[in-house]
């Protein structure tokens, strides 16, 4: 089956030595990988000449890597989120309108269920290392329909009262920057705006089982 990849700027699972920004990441000896909480979410927002729209990911695979303060075998606490990996099948994006979904799937190279296409998001070093909310610029990698581009975005990170780590961000993109033509169905009667904002909110419970 044909595969097309759409990376939206959330966060990369660096524990596998993935290539990010042209270089290979070397995993820290004190790093651990854990899954994100099920209530983590990713969605797309855009507009058209008729109305604004939102498409939500109804399923995603995601893990993050945490940096331990202490070596293995000693009691340590999480000091920083090094990165994460988020993968969303394009056809799991739901907009509340089947006609809109069909046009979106076609634009993102997933015109039928037999064609696999994914949203894959990558960023490095998220600002959730303490109890204070922090806002920083992070870098990452974005590939849409085979067009790869480095990205930089603002991410807000904090630690909630129950110890949960949270990272939030929004990445504005232009579809045409990635070779994607904004859908204009019905002979152009409906004209989708070129700009799309990819938003995410990731939750991590440090008490979850690590790998």
C-alpha positions in Angstrom: 0.0 0.0 0.0 1.1 3.6 -0.7 2.2 5.6 2.3 2.3 9.4 2.6 3.4 11.1 5.7 2.1 14.3 7.3 4.2 15.5 10.2 2.6 18.3 12.3 5.0 19.5 14.8 4.2 17.8 18.0 7.2 15.7 19.4 9.5 12.9 18.4 10.3 9.6 20.2 14.0 10.1 20.3 14.8 6.8 22.0 15.2 5.0 18.7 18.0 7.2 17.3 15.6 9.0 14.9 17.0 11.6 12.5 15.7 15.0 13.4 16.9 18.3 11.8 19.5 16.4 9.8 21.3 14.9 12.8 21.0 11.6 14.6 19.9 11.7 18.2 21.8 9.6 20.8 19.7 8.5 23.7 20.8 9.5 27.2 21.7 6.7 29.6 19.1 8.1 32.0 16.2 8.5 29.6 13.0 6.5 29.8 10.0 6.2 27.4 6.4 6.3 28.5 3.0 6.5 26.7 0.9 9.7 26.8 -2.4 9.7 28.6 -5.5 8.7 26.5 -6.9 12.2 26.9 -4.1 13.7 24.9 -5.4 15.3 21.8 -4.5 16.8 18.4 -6.7 18.8 16.1 -6.6 20.9 12.9 -8.3 24.3 12.6 -8.9 26.2 9.3 -11.3 28.3 7.4 -13.1 28.7 4.1 -15.3 31.2 2.3 -18.3 29.5 4.0 -17.3 28.8 7.6 -14.4 27.9 9.9 -13.8 24.2 10.6 -12.1 21.9 13.1 -11.0 18.3 12.5 -10.1 16.2 15.5 -7.9 13.1 15.7 -10.0 10.3 17.1 -7.0 7.9 17.4 -3.3 8.3 17.8 -0.1 6.5 18.8 2.1 8.6 21.1 5.0 8.1 23.4 7.4 10.6 25.1 10.9 10.3 26.5 11.7 11.7 29.9 15.1 12.5 31.3 15.8 11.1 34.8 17.8 13.1 37.3 19.4 9.9 38.8 21.1 6.9 37.2 19.3 3.6 36.8 19.0 1.7 40.1 18.6 4.9 42.2 15.4 6.8 43.0 15.1 9.7 40.7 12.5 12.2 39.5 11.8 13.4 36.1 13.8 16.6 35.3 12.8 17.2 31.7 10.8 16.0 28.7 13.3 15.3 26.0 10.8 14.7 23.2 7.9 12.6 22.0 6.4 10.8 19.0 2.8 11.3 17.8 1.3 9.4 14.9 -2.2 9.9 13.7 -3.8 8.1 10.7 -5.2 10.8 8.4 -8.4 8.9 8.0 -8.9 9.1 11.8 -9.3 12.8 11.5 -13.0 13.6 11.9 -14.6 16.9 11.0 -18.3 16.3 11.6 -19.0 16.4 7.9 -18.4 13.4 5.7 -18.1 15.4 2.5 -15.4 17.7 4.1 -13.6 14.6 5.4 -13.6 13.0 1.9 -12.0 16.2 0.4 -9.5 16.4 3.2 -8.5 12.8 2.9 -7.9 13.2 -0.8 -5.8 16.3 -0.3 -3.7 14.6 2.2 -3.1 11.6 0.0 -5.5 9.1 1.7 -8.4 9.0 -0.8 -9.5 5.5 0.3 -9.1 3.2 3.3 -6.6 1.1 1.4 -4.1 4.0 1.2 -2.2 4.6 4.4 -1.4 8.2 5.3 -0.3 9.5 8.7 0.2 12.7 10.7 3.6 12.3 12.4 4.7 15.0 14.7 8.2 15.8 15.9 9.7 18.3 18.4 12.7 18.2 20.8 13.0 19.3 24.4 9.6 20.3 25.9 9.4 22.8 28.7 7.8 20.7 31.5 10.7 20.2 33.9 9.2 21.8 37.0 6.0 23.0 38.6 6.1 26.4 36.9 4.5 27.1 33.5 7.2 27.8 30.9 7.0 29.0 27.3 9.9 28.3 25.0 10.7 28.0 21.3 11.3 24.4 20.2 12.5 23.0 17.0 11.3 20.0 15.1 10.6 18.5 11.7 7.5 18.6 9.5 6.8 16.4 6.4 3.6 16.6 4.5 2.9 14.4 1.5 6.6 13.8 1.0 7.7 17.5 1.4 10.0 17.9 4.4 10.6 21.2 6.3 12.2 22.1 9.6 9.9 24.0 12.0 10.1 26.2 15.0 7.1 26.7 17.3 6.2 28.0 20.7 5.3 25.3 23.3 3.8 25.9 26.8 4.7 23.3 29.3 3.7 22.8 33.0 3.2 20.3 35.7 -0.4 19.9 37.0 -1.3 19.6 40.7 -1.5 15.8 40.4 2.0 15.5 38.9 0.8 15.2 35.3 3.1 16.7 32.7 1.4 18.8 30.1 2.6 20.4 26.8 0.5 22.6 24.6 1.2 24.2 21.3 -0.1 25.5 18.0 1.6 25.5 14.6 0.3 27.6 11.7 1.2 26.2 8.3 0.3 26.9 4.6 -0.8 23.8 2.8 0.9 25.0 -0.4 4.3 25.1 1.4 4.0 21.3 1.4 2.7 20.7 -2.0 -0.9 20.3 -0.8 -3.6 22.1 -2.8 -6.4 23.5 -0.6 -9.6 21.7 -1.5 -12.1 23.6 -3.7 -14.9 21.2 -4.3 -18.1 21.7 -6.3 -16.4 23.8 -9.0 -14.8 26.2 -6.5 -18.1 27.1 -4.8 -16.4 26.1 -1.5 -12.9 27.5 -1.2 -10.8 26.2 1.7 -8.2 28.7 3.1 -4.6 27.9 2.6 -3.7 28.4 6.3 -4.2 25.6 8.7 -3.3 25.6 12.5 -2.3 22.3 14.0 -2.9 22.2 17.7 -2.0 19.7 20.4 -2.3 19.1 24.1 -0.2 16.2 25.5 -0.6 14.8 29.0 1.9 12.4 30.6 1.6 10.6 33.9 5.2 10.0 35.2 4.0 7.1 37.3 3.1 5.0 34.2 5.2 2.0 33.2 8.3 3.0 31.3 10.3 1.2 28.7 
